């Protein structure tokens, strides 16, 4: 049970963050869209958007856990993980677009804007994570090499023998 909770809780938290992002981006995009087109816009969020946003946020969270947690894919380079994650996200967005193609054109345009905004934010977060991990890894590697050189210098005797 502990292992299940250790997997589910981070995914749930990430999915809730993504869903909140969808709602915030939707309200911002709807306001900008209404101003740019001069169209009348109701700020009520359609039920279909909420359901699709929930499904997409959960699936995005599962994909994130699959590719970036290290639990399933352990030895794949980060860039390859990011590329595979991006391709899977494109497939999810294409499926969502097919669902929204049967709904009003205005909502489909807004969905594209919101989905693109969330995709950009998720990609930016993963790139920032990669930069942070590389800098942290370099810092720790430099500290380790410095420590090794100090230890090796301290272990040398007068004639250069290592004790």
matplotlib code that plots the C-alpha trace (Angstrom):
import matplotlib.pyplot as plt

x = [0.0, 2.9, 4.4, 1.0, 0.6, 4.2, 3.4, -0.2, 0.3, 2.9, 0.9, -2.3, -0.5, 1.0, -2.4, -4.1, -1.4, -1.9, -5.7, -5.4, -3.1, -5.7, -8.3, -6.1, -4.8, -8.4, -9.6, -6.6, -6.9, -10.7, -10.3, -7.6, -9.6, -12.7, -10.8, -8.9, -12.0, -14.5, -16.7, -19.1, -17.7, -19.3, -16.8, -18.6, -16.4, -18.1, -18.6, -17.0, -13.8, -13.7, -14.0, -11.5, -9.1, -9.4, -8.7, -5.8, -4.3, -4.4, -3.0, -0.2, 0.6, 0.8, 3.1, 5.3, 5.6, 6.4, 9.1, 10.6, 10.2, 12.8, 10.5, 9.9, 12.5, 15.8, 18.6, 17.3, 18.9, 16.8, 16.5, 15.1, 12.6, 11.6, 11.2, 9.1, 7.0, 6.4, 5.3, 2.9, 1.5, 1.0, -1.0, -3.1, -3.7, -4.7, -7.2, -8.6, -8.9, -10.9, -13.2, -13.6, -14.0, -17.6, -18.2, -18.4, -15.6, -15.0, -14.4, -12.1, -10.0, -9.8, -8.9, -6.0, -4.7, -5.1, -3.5, -0.6, -0.1, -0.1, 2.3, 4.7, 4.6, 5.1, 8.0, 9.6, 9.3, 11.0, 13.8, 14.3, 14.5, 17.1, 19.2, 18.9, 19.9, 22.9, 24.1, 23.6, 25.3, 28.3, 28.6, 28.5, 31.0, 33.4, 33.1, 33.7, 36.8, 38.2, 37.6, 39.3, 42.4, 42.6, 42.3, 44.9, 47.3, 46.9, 47.5, 50.9, 54.0, 57.3, 58.5, 55.3, 53.9, 50.2, 49.3]
y = [0.0, 2.4, 1.8, 2.5, 5.7, 6.7, 6.5, 7.9, 10.9, 12.7, 12.0, 13.3, 16.5, 17.0, 16.4, 18.9, 21.5, 20.9, 21.1, 24.4, 25.6, 24.6, 26.7, 29.7, 29.6, 29.1, 32.3, 34.3, 33.0, 33.5, 37.1, 37.9, 36.0, 38.0, 41.3, 40.4, 39.2, 41.5, 38.5, 38.2, 35.7, 34.0, 33.4, 30.2, 27.2, 24.6, 21.2, 19.4, 21.5, 20.5, 16.8, 16.9, 19.0, 16.5, 13.6, 15.4, 16.5, 12.9, 11.4, 14.1, 13.3, 9.6, 10.2, 12.5, 9.8, 7.2, 9.2, 11.4, 9.6, 7.0, 4.2, 2.7, 4.1, 4.2, 4.4, 6.6, 10.1, 13.0, 14.5, 11.2, 11.1, 14.6, 13.9, 10.8, 12.7, 15.4, 12.9, 11.3, 14.7, 15.6, 12.4, 13.3, 16.8, 15.4, 13.1, 16.0, 18.1, 15.4, 15.4, 19.2, 19.2, 18.2, 21.1, 24.8, 26.4, 29.1, 26.5, 24.5, 27.6, 28.3, 24.7, 24.9, 28.1, 26.5, 23.2, 25.0, 27.2, 24.2, 22.3, 25.2, 25.5, 21.7, 21.7, 24.8, 23.2, 20.0, 22.0, 24.1, 20.8, 19.5, 22.7, 22.5, 18.9, 19.4, 22.4, 20.5, 17.4, 19.4, 21.1, 17.8, 16.3, 19.2, 18.8, 15.1, 15.6, 18.2, 15.9, 13.0, 15.2, 16.3, 12.8, 11.5, 14.4, 13.6, 9.9, 10.4, 9.9, 11.7, 9.3, 9.4, 6.1, 5.9, 4.4]
z = [0.0, 0.8, -2.7, -4.3, -2.3, -3.1, -6.8, -6.8, -4.6, -6.7, -9.9, -8.2, -7.2, -10.6, -12.3, -10.0, -10.9, -14.6, -14.3, -12.4, -15.1, -17.7, -15.9, -15.5, -19.1, -20.3, -18.5, -19.7, -23.3, -23.4, -22.2, -24.8, -27.5, -26.7, -26.8, -30.1, -32.0, -30.5, -29.8, -26.9, -24.5, -21.5, -18.8, -17.7, -18.3, -20.4, -18.8, -21.7, -21.3, -17.6, -18.4, -21.1, -19.0, -16.2, -18.5, -20.2, -16.9, -15.5, -18.7, -18.8, -15.1, -15.9, -18.9, -16.8, -14.2, -16.8, -18.5, -15.8, -12.5, -13.1, -11.9, -15.4, -17.8, -16.0, -18.5, -21.3, -21.8, -20.7, -24.2, -25.6, -22.7, -23.5, -27.2, -26.4, -23.9, -26.5, -29.1, -26.6, -25.7, -29.4, -29.7, -26.7, -28.0, -31.4, -29.7, -27.7, -30.9, -32.5, -29.6, -29.7, -33.5, -33.0, -30.6, -31.5, -33.5, -30.9, -28.2, -30.4, -31.1, -27.4, -26.7, -29.2, -27.5, -24.0, -25.0, -26.7, -23.6, -21.2, -23.5, -23.6, -19.8, -19.2, -21.8, -20.2, -16.7, -18.0, -19.7, -16.5, -14.5, -16.9, -16.6, -12.8, -12.7, -14.9, -12.8, -9.6, -11.0, -12.2, -8.8, -6.9, -9.4, -8.9, -5.1, -5.4, -7.5, -5.1, -2.2, -4.0, -4.7, -1.1, 0.2, -2.3, -1.3, 2.4, 1.9, 0.1, 2.2, 2.0, -0.8, -2.7, -1.5, -0.9, 2.5]

ax = plt.figure().add_subplot(projection="3d")
ax.plot(x, y, z, "-o")
ax.set_aspect("equal")
plt.show()
